[in-house]
Amino acid sequence: MSLPPLAQVSALLRHRRSIKPADLDPHRVVETELLTQVLEDATWAPNHGLTEPWLFHVFQGAARHELAEKLQQAYRDTTPATEFREDKLAKMGQSPRQAPVVIAAVMKRHGAGGKIPEIEEIEAVASALQNLQISATAAGLAGYWSSPAVVDAPEFKRWLGLDKADRCVGLIYLGWPKADLSWPRSIRRPLAEKVIWHS
Ligand SMILES: Cc1cc2nc3c(=O)[nH]c(=O)nc-3n(C[C@H](O)[C@H](O)[C@H](O)COP(=O)(O)O)c2cc1C
C-alpha cells in the first residue's frame, strides 16, 4: 500500500478549519457513501482495550428539525435564568437546520469491566472525531465541533437513548462549504512554547 507523503498529510491537517453551519451549502447533499466512509475512518482511532466507545447519531433531513427542537427544549429547561440568552436559544434552533448533516457524538461507556477509566473512553471518542474531521476535510467537506452544555443534559441524553454513564461529547456539523466561502485562516503559537525536549 502506498501512503500519502508526509508533506501532504501535514498540509491536510493544517487546512482543516472550523466552519460554521451558516457557511455550509444548505442545498448540497452529502452522499451516504461518503458519509459512511468518513464515519468508518473515525472508528479507526486508537481506543484502549478495543472497547470502541463511540456511537454516532447522524441527523439529516427532517430529523435535524427535531434535533433543533430538542436542543432548544433542553436549553430552556436546564439554563438558570441568570445565564439564559435568547441569541443562544435562537442559534440552537438555527444551526441544525443550516447544516445538511449533524452528528451527535456519543461516548458509549464500556469500561471493559472497570479496566478502562471514563476519561480514556472520552479521549478515544475525541480521537475518532479528529479522524472524522480530517477525513471529511480530505473529501472537501467542512464543519465544526460544537459542544453546548445541553448535549450532556439528562433529558437530551434520554432522548438519544443513552445510559447514565454515557456522554454526548458534542455535535459535529458537516456539509459542503458555500462556493463563495473564503477559507478562514488560523494561527498556532510557536512550537517552541509548547515543547520541552529531553535528551
Ligand atoms: C472539544 C471541542 C469542543 C469545541 N466546542 C466548540 C464550541 O462549542 N463552539 C465553537 O465555536 N467551537 C468549538 N470548538 C472548535 C474550536 O473553537 C476551534 O477548533 C478553534 O477555534 C480553532 O479553530 P480551527 O478548528 O479552525 O483550527 C470545539 C473544539 C473542540 C476540540
The ligand as an SDF file (V2000), in Angstrom:
LIG
                    3D

 31 33  0  0  0  0  0  0  0  0999 V2000
  -13.7990   19.5410   22.2970 C   0  0  0  0  0  0  0  0  0  0  0  0
  -14.0580   20.7390   21.4190 C   0  0  0  0  0  0  0  0  0  0  0  0
  -15.1800   21.4850   21.6090 C   0  0  0  0  0  0  0  0  0  0  0  0
  -15.4390   22.5990   20.8210 C   0  0  0  0  0  0  0  0  0  0  0  0
  -16.5980   23.3190   21.0350 N   0  0  0  0  0  0  0  0  0  0  0  0
  -16.8250   24.4320   20.3170 C   0  0  0  0  0  0  0  0  0  0  0  0
  -17.9970   25.1980   20.5470 C   0  0  0  0  0  0  0  0  0  0  0  0
  -18.8540   24.8470   21.3670 O   0  0  0  0  0  0  0  0  0  0  0  0
  -18.1630   26.3280   19.8310 N   0  0  0  0  0  0  0  0  0  0  0  0
  -17.2510   26.7340   18.8950 C   0  0  0  0  0  0  0  0  0  0  0  0
  -17.4520   27.7730   18.2750 O   0  0  0  0  0  0  0  0  0  0  0  0
  -16.1550   25.9870   18.6150 N   0  0  0  0  0  0  0  0  0  0  0  0
  -15.9200   24.8500   19.3020 C   0  0  0  0  0  0  0  0  0  0  0  0
  -14.8220   24.0920   19.0330 N   0  0  0  0  0  0  0  0  0  0  0  0
  -13.9520   24.4430   17.8880 C   0  0  0  0  0  0  0  0  0  0  0  0
  -12.8410   25.4130   18.3000 C   0  0  0  0  0  0  0  0  0  0  0  0
  -13.4150   26.6610   18.5970 O   0  0  0  0  0  0  0  0  0  0  0  0
  -11.8530   25.5310   17.1400 C   0  0  0  0  0  0  0  0  0  0  0  0
  -11.2550   24.2760   16.9230 O   0  0  0  0  0  0  0  0  0  0  0  0
  -10.7650   26.5930   17.4380 C   0  0  0  0  0  0  0  0  0  0  0  0
  -11.3040   27.8690   17.3900 O   0  0  0  0  0  0  0  0  0  0  0  0
   -9.6090   26.5330   16.4470 C   0  0  0  0  0  0  0  0  0  0  0  0
  -10.0750   26.7450   15.1270 O   0  0  0  0  0  0  0  0  0  0  0  0
   -9.8070   25.6770   13.9760 P   0  0  0  0  0  0  0  0  0  0  0  0
  -10.6080   24.4380   14.3300 O   0  0  0  0  0  0  0  0  0  0  0  0
  -10.3210   26.3210   12.7100 O   0  0  0  0  0  0  0  0  0  0  0  0
   -8.3600   25.3860   13.9230 O   0  0  0  0  0  0  0  0  0  0  0  0
  -14.5320   22.9770   19.8020 C   0  0  0  0  0  0  0  0  0  0  0  0
  -13.3710   22.1950   19.6050 C   0  0  0  0  0  0  0  0  0  0  0  0
  -13.1390   21.1050   20.4070 C   0  0  0  0  0  0  0  0  0  0  0  0
  -11.8800   20.2770   20.1830 C   0  0  0  0  0  0  0  0  0  0  0  0
  1  2  1  0
  2  3  1  0
  2 30  2  0
  3  4  2  0
  4  5  1  0
  4 28  1  0
  5  6  2  0
  6  7  1  0
  6 13  1  0
  7  8  2  0
  7  9  1  0
  9 10  1  0
 10 11  2  0
 10 12  1  0
 12 13  2  0
 13 14  1  0
 14 15  1  0
 14 28  1  0
 15 16  1  0
 16 17  1  0
 16 18  1  0
 18 19  1  0
 18 20  1  0
 20 21  1  0
 20 22  1  0
 22 23  1  0
 23 24  1  0
 24 25  2  0
 24 26  1  0
 24 27  1  0
 28 29  2  0
 29 30  1  0
 30 31  1  0
M  END
$$$$
